[in-house]
Amino acid sequence: MKDILYGLGAVLLLALMVIWGLALALAGPALLKFCILYLFG
């Protein structure tokens, strides 16, 4: 039973990391552009 829980935890953690990675990849350029405009605009 414990092994199943550990497996689920690992899968959830991996899924979260993938989601965060995608979110950063998508939001990164927009945030960078916003920061540059905010600082120098």
MOUR-V820281 format. One record per pair of residues at least 24 apart in sequence whose ideal C-beta (glycine too) atoms are under 8 Angstrom apart, sorted by sequence separation. I is the first residue (numbers start at 0). J is the second residue. D is the distance in whole Angstrom. If there is no record, write none. Layout:
i={I	I}
j={J	J}
d={D	D}
This chain:
none
